[in-house]
Amino acid sequence: MIVACLRGPRAWFPAFAAASYYGSIFPSVQNLLLAARAVGLGAALITLPLWSTWHARRILGLPRSVTPCAVIPLGWPMGRYGPTTRRPVEDVVSIDRYGNRAWKATAGSAG
């Protein structure tokens, strides 16, 4: 288990300050998840165990100046870890507004 934490004062107001505070840690967690996958480890980002930061701090022995933000269980999967399956980007990304998939051929088009 890895617990990603932030150190320093927490900014709750305005709302974008709080979002920036917590949002700054997630790119590093994403890199950890990608690195884990690259070496065949299973990993996921979860936050449910941190709904009570007071309890999390107490269990982990963290000072008040350190805020736990994410838990990443990490380990070798049981059995075979198969290939990933993803929908093509043109099926999930819109241009300018939701549902506008300008580069995707429609049923009656030639290309």
MOSUL-V680061 format. One record per residue. N is the residue number from 1. SS is DSSP state (a for helix, b for strand, c for the rest). Layout:
# MOSUL-V680061
n={N:N}
ss={SS:SS}
This chain:
# MOSUL-V680061
n={1:2:3:4:5:6:7:8:9:10:11:12:13:14:15:16:17:18:19:20:21:22:23:24:25:26:27:28:29:30:31:32:33:34:35:36:37:38:39:40:41:42:43:44:45:46:47:48:49:50:51:52:53:54:55:56:57:58:59:60:61:62:63:64:65:66:67:68:69:70:71:72:73:74:75:76:77:78:79:80:81:82:83:84:85:86:87:88:89:90:91:92:93:94:95:96:97:98:99:100:101:102:103:104:105:106:107:108:109:110:111}
ss={c:b:b:b:b:b:b:c:c:c:c:c:c:c:a:a:a:a:a:a:a:a:a:a:a:a:a:a:a:a:a:a:a:a:a:a:a:a:c:c:b:b:b:b:b:b:c:a:a:a:c:c:a:a:a:a:a:a:a:a:c:c:c:c:c:b:b:b:b:b:b:b:b:b:b:b:c:c:c:c:c:c:c:c:c:c:c:c:a:a:a:a:c:c:c:c:c:c:c:c:c:c:c:c:c:c:c:c:c:c:c}
